[in-house]
Amino acid sequence: MDATRATPLPPRVTHAYRKALHGMPASRTAHGWLPAAGAVFAAGWGANQFTPLSSVYRTREHWPSLQVALMFTTYLAGFLPALLTGALAAGRVGRRRVVRPALLLSAAASALLACAAFVRPAVYASRFATGVAAGLLLSVGSAWLRELSAGAGPARAARRVTRATGAGFAAGALTAGVLAQWFPHPLLLPCLLHCLLALTVLLALRRTPETAPPPVRDDPEGPWPPAVTHPRFVRVVLPAGPAVFAASTVAYVVLPPLVAERTSGYAPLFSGLVTALTLVTGLAVQPLADHIDHAHSARATLTAMATVICGLLLSALAVQRGSMGLVLLAAVLLGAGYGLTLASGLREIERLTRARASPSALSLYHGVTYSGFLTPLLLAVTAGAAPYPALLAGLAAIGLLCLMITAWHSRRHLP
């Protein structure tokens, strides 16, 4: 589940490339970005359809919670390497040659997930393959979409990437929840629907123009740009990074199963609803981070982290009382924290890179944010040591410590 801010095209892009891109016929550029947006949408859909299906695994198939949490986290093992290496691969072979195989892999992963109804270990292989496909599509596909939208301006390109990503994450979870709740074959139908979606987008990409700039052999910045070693990146951006997806996964992975007894047989639908509510809220509040942001302090990041802490405390209360209503309120608060933390971190990186494209810095930042996906597994592993309300309050205490570190360096090491 992630929305990204548009980044200007690298200055190394040659004049010939720019001329070729902007010289395309209007019929090819007017809607040529739609298939690329579809690829990003399909990636988000495939990544998040597992969340409501996990409710089926727990409630109807009676799979252990720790095992389901491990299945969820397996996604990360495929996602992070693909996210970090996708831009490099696309720079050498082009966007099309990365995005199209990734879509095919995403479809195959959903077909494999459908086999979970018969072979449980298939889920692990499916989640790993889904992570690889999503990592490639959300990095390279987003870059392709931004470049195809260059003629519309940076702001509109940013909105297209954000909406395609957020809509995919939310639609995948909500649709899978509805299908798992009211339609037959709840472990098969959602997976096959996403498989059909990915293959349809794959066909639509046949005529989408390539936009990759000519490869550059020597990178003066080296493997990592100076931004990632800047004290502000280390002491302000990184402490808040894991909170991005720690907030969202607590909302839609951890909380729904803990009030499953109150859902009265509607666990998949409730899970899908909480997921969609979390992600839509995160998408909606991101523009607010621009208004809060200040170039001489980290007040946007501090506001975001405080929101996450409040959401974790409300989550602890919701679990203690077993309240579905409080879970929904916590999902809104954690979703807001997720969106604000992500947007404020990206703003800090833009300043550190002086508004230039820095794919390696962005990839590293997103890798740090996705480490928050480990939160459900860590909570499941430690659940025997303390009740969940205490564990969630402990997470809030860790968040408070990170907030204090960020606050101490809020006005220091300004770029």
C-alpha positions, 0 to 999 in steps of 0.5 A: 500500500503506498502513494508516492510524490512525483519527482522531477525527471533526472537532469541526465535525461538527454535533449533527444529523449525529451524531444521524443517524449513531448513530440509524440502524437496527441492521441498517444500522449493524451491517454497513454498514461492510463495503462501505466496507471492501471499497472500501479493500480493492479500492484496495489490491488494484488498486495492488499487482497490478502488482508481480508482473505487472512480473516477467512484463513483464521475464522473459517479455515482455523489457521493459527494467527502466528502462521497467518502473520508470517504469511503476511510478512513474507511479502516483505522479503520479496518486496524490498529487494525488488523495490531497491533494484527495480529502478536500476533494472529499468534504467538499463532495459527500459520501463516496459521490459520490467513492468510487463513481466512484473504484471505477469508475475503478479497474475501468477502470484494470485493464481498461486494464492488461489491454490491455498484452498488446497495447499497451505504452503502455496501462500508463502510462495504467492506472498513472496512473488506478490512482493517482488511484483509489487516492488517492481510495479510500484517503483518502475510503474510509478516512474513510468506513469510520472514520465508519461504524465510529464506534459500535464505538469508535476502536480498532476503527475503526482496526483495520478501516481498517488490516486492510482496507488491508493485506489489499488490498495483500497479497492483490492482489500474492499473487493476481496472482502465483499467477495469473500463475505457474500460470494461462493469460493471465497479463497478462489474468486478474489484471486482469480479476479485480480489475475484477470485484472493484471492480464488485462492491464498487461494487454493494454500496455502493448502500445504504451510508449517507452520513456526510459532515458538513455542509460548512464554508465557513470553515476557521480553520486555513487550507489547512494547520494549524499542525502542518505548520509545527511544528519537530518535524514538519519536523525529526523527522517529515519526515526519516523519512517517505520511508523508509516506502515506500522500505523497502517498494518496495525489498523487493518492487520492487527485490529480486526481479528482482535474484535472478530467475536463482535463481527457476527460472521462478517469478519472478511467484510469488516477487515476489507472495510477497515483496510479501505478506510485506513488507506483512503484516509491516508490518501485524503490527508496527504495534502494536509502535510504540505500545509503543515510542513515548514522548511526550518523545522520538522513540525509536519513529521512531529504532527504525523508521529503524534497522530500515530501515537494517539492512534495506537493508544486508541487501538489499545482501548478498542481491543481492551473493550472489544469495540468495533466502533473504536476500531473504526475510529482507530483506523481513521486516526492511524490512516491519518498518521500513515498518510501524514508520516509518508508525505512529510518524509517525502518533503524532507527528502525533496529538500535534502536532494534539492528537488532533484530526482534521487531514486536511490534516496527514495528507494531507501526511504520507502524500504525503511517505511516498509519495515513497518510491515514487520509489526503484525509479526512482532506483535503475534510473536510477543502476544504470549508475553503480554495482552495486546492492549499492553503491546499496543501501548508499548508501541505507542511508548516506542513511538514517543521515544522516536518523536522525542529524537525527531523533536530534538533535531527538528531545527538542526542540520537544515539543508 
